[in-house]
Amino acid sequence: MSKVKNEKTTKGINTEITPVFVEQQCFDKNWILQLNQPEQFEHFICLICKQVANSLVELCCPQHKDIDESTIVGENCLKQFLKANSNSCPIQHHENIEYVRCTASQRHIGSLKVICPLQFQQESQGQNQRNEGIVCDFKGKIKELSDHLSNACPLKISDYAN
């Protein structure tokens, strides 16, 4: 167990259709549903944003040890929540938040198959005119996204060319 410290992050939570970058906010459920069934991730929904938790942590504060509902949150969501709410717990008001990293659960999320998040974003927003004719047909695991977005995504590469 570790106590959460109020750390500043350079990335905020985006309230629009969420571009998915592995190091930041939770994953859009609609994006995950493109290639997965709800039961594959239903136990990993972030308590704060209600999306699929990224960098899963489980709140394990003694104040709510008897709670029956999930206490899973995405680490970035938790940091943003603590920053905006004077380090108070998102479940019930108290300080000294305690959490543990959920490594096995994060591996499960990392193994979910997905389409390219930039392609999903374009299709969701009807933005095919921005990168007219460029399509990314990536289908792979979430854990492979960072490499895909950094090195192989034609939509990301076209952003640099413009």
C-alpha positions as CSV (number, residue, x, y, z in Angstrom):
1,M,0.0,0.0,0.0
2,S,1.2,3.5,-0.6
3,K,-0.2,6.9,0.3
4,V,-1.1,9.1,-2.7
5,K,0.9,12.3,-3.0
6,N,-0.5,15.3,-4.8
7,E,1.6,15.2,-8.0
8,K,1.3,17.7,-10.8
9,T,0.6,16.2,-14.2
10,T,1.1,17.9,-17.5
11,K,-1.9,16.1,-19.1
12,G,-5.5,16.9,-18.2
13,I,-8.6,14.9,-18.6
14,N,-10.3,15.5,-22.0
15,T,-14.1,15.6,-21.8
16,E,-14.6,15.3,-25.6
17,I,-14.1,12.0,-27.5
18,T,-10.9,10.9,-25.8
19,P,-7.8,10.3,-27.9
20,V,-6.2,7.3,-26.3
21,F,-2.6,7.6,-25.3
22,V,-1.4,4.8,-23.1
23,E,0.3,7.1,-20.5
24,Q,-2.8,9.2,-19.7
25,Q,-6.5,9.1,-19.1
26,C,-8.8,6.1,-19.0
27,F,-9.9,4.4,-22.2
28,D,-13.2,5.2,-23.9
29,K,-15.6,2.3,-23.5
30,N,-17.0,2.8,-27.0
31,W,-13.6,2.4,-28.4
32,I,-12.9,-0.8,-26.4
33,L,-16.3,-2.2,-27.4
34,Q,-15.3,-2.1,-31.1
35,L,-13.5,-5.5,-30.6
36,N,-14.4,-6.7,-27.1
37,Q,-17.5,-7.7,-25.2
38,P,-18.5,-5.7,-22.1
39,E,-17.8,-8.7,-19.8
40,Q,-14.2,-8.6,-20.8
41,F,-13.7,-5.2,-19.0
42,E,-16.8,-4.6,-16.8
43,H,-14.8,-5.1,-13.6
44,F,-12.3,-2.5,-14.6
45,I,-14.5,0.6,-14.9
46,C,-13.0,3.7,-13.3
47,L,-15.0,4.9,-10.4
48,I,-14.4,8.6,-11.3
49,C,-14.8,8.8,-15.1
50,K,-16.8,5.6,-15.7
51,Q,-14.5,4.6,-18.6
52,V,-12.1,1.6,-18.7
53,A,-9.4,2.3,-16.2
54,N,-5.9,3.0,-17.4
55,S,-3.0,2.4,-15.0
56,L,-5.4,0.7,-12.6
57,V,-5.2,1.4,-8.9
58,E,-7.6,0.1,-6.3
59,L,-8.5,2.4,-3.4
60,C,-7.9,0.5,-0.2
61,C,-8.5,3.1,2.5
62,P,-9.5,1.6,5.9
63,Q,-12.5,4.0,6.0
64,H,-14.3,1.9,3.3
65,K,-13.1,-1.6,3.8
66,D,-16.6,-3.0,3.9
67,I,-17.8,-1.4,0.7
68,D,-19.3,-3.8,-1.8
69,E,-18.8,-1.8,-5.0
70,S,-15.7,-1.5,-7.1
71,T,-12.9,0.8,-5.9
72,I,-11.0,0.7,-9.2
73,V,-9.8,4.0,-10.6
74,G,-7.4,5.1,-13.3
75,E,-4.3,6.6,-11.8
76,N,-4.5,9.9,-13.8
77,C,-8.2,10.3,-12.9
78,L,-7.3,9.8,-9.3
79,K,-4.5,12.4,-9.4
80,Q,-6.8,14.9,-11.1
81,F,-9.6,14.2,-8.6
82,L,-7.3,14.6,-5.7
83,K,-5.9,17.9,-7.1
84,A,-9.4,19.3,-7.6
85,N,-10.8,18.1,-4.3
86,S,-8.2,18.9,-1.7
87,N,-6.8,15.3,-1.6
88,S,-10.2,14.0,-0.4
89,C,-11.2,10.4,-1.3
90,P,-13.6,10.0,-4.3
91,I,-15.6,7.4,-2.4
92,Q,-16.3,9.3,0.8
93,H,-14.8,12.4,2.4
94,H,-11.5,11.6,4.2
95,E,-7.8,12.4,3.6
96,N,-4.8,10.0,3.5
97,I,-5.9,8.1,0.4
98,E,-4.4,4.6,0.2
99,Y,-4.2,2.5,-3.0
100,V,-2.4,-0.4,-4.5
101,R,-1.5,-0.9,-8.2
102,C,-3.4,-3.7,-9.9
103,T,-0.7,-5.2,-12.0
104,A,-2.6,-8.3,-13.1
105,S,-5.6,-6.3,-14.0
106,Q,-3.5,-3.8,-16.0
107,R,-2.1,-6.8,-17.9
108,H,-5.6,-7.9,-18.7
109,I,-6.6,-4.4,-20.0
110,G,-3.3,-4.3,-21.9
111,S,-4.2,-7.5,-23.7
112,L,-7.6,-6.2,-25.0
113,K,-7.7,-5.9,-28.7
114,V,-8.5,-2.5,-30.2
115,I,-8.5,-0.5,-33.4
116,C,-6.3,2.5,-33.9
117,P,-7.6,5.2,-31.5
118,L,-6.9,7.9,-34.1
119,Q,-9.0,6.1,-36.7
120,F,-11.8,5.6,-34.1
121,Q,-11.7,9.3,-33.2
122,Q,-11.9,10.3,-36.8
123,E,-14.8,7.9,-37.5
124,S,-16.6,9.0,-34.3
125,Q,-16.3,12.7,-35.2
126,G,-16.8,12.2,-38.9
127,Q,-13.4,13.8,-39.6
128,N,-12.4,12.0,-42.6
129,Q,-11.8,15.2,-44.5
130,R,-8.8,16.1,-42.2
131,N,-6.7,13.2,-43.4
132,E,-8.6,12.5,-46.6
133,G,-7.9,9.1,-48.0
134,I,-5.6,8.1,-45.1
135,V,-6.9,5.2,-43.1
136,C,-5.2,3.3,-40.3
137,D,-6.2,-0.4,-40.2
138,F,-4.3,-1.2,-37.0
139,K,-6.0,-3.9,-34.9
140,G,-3.8,-5.0,-31.9
141,K,-3.6,-5.0,-28.2
142,I,-3.7,-1.9,-26.0
143,K,-0.2,-2.6,-24.8
144,E,1.0,-2.3,-28.4
145,L,-0.5,1.2,-28.9
146,S,2.4,3.3,-27.8
147,D,4.7,1.7,-30.4
148,H,2.0,1.9,-33.1
149,L,1.3,5.6,-32.5
150,S,5.0,6.5,-32.3
151,N,6.2,4.5,-35.2
152,A,3.6,3.1,-37.6
153,C,0.3,5.0,-37.6
154,P,-0.3,6.7,-40.9
155,L,-2.7,9.1,-39.2
156,K,-0.1,10.2,-36.7
157,I,2.5,10.5,-39.4
158,S,0.2,12.6,-41.5
159,D,-0.3,15.0,-38.6
160,Y,3.5,15.7,-38.7
161,A,3.4,16.2,-42.4
162,N,0.8,18.9,-42.2
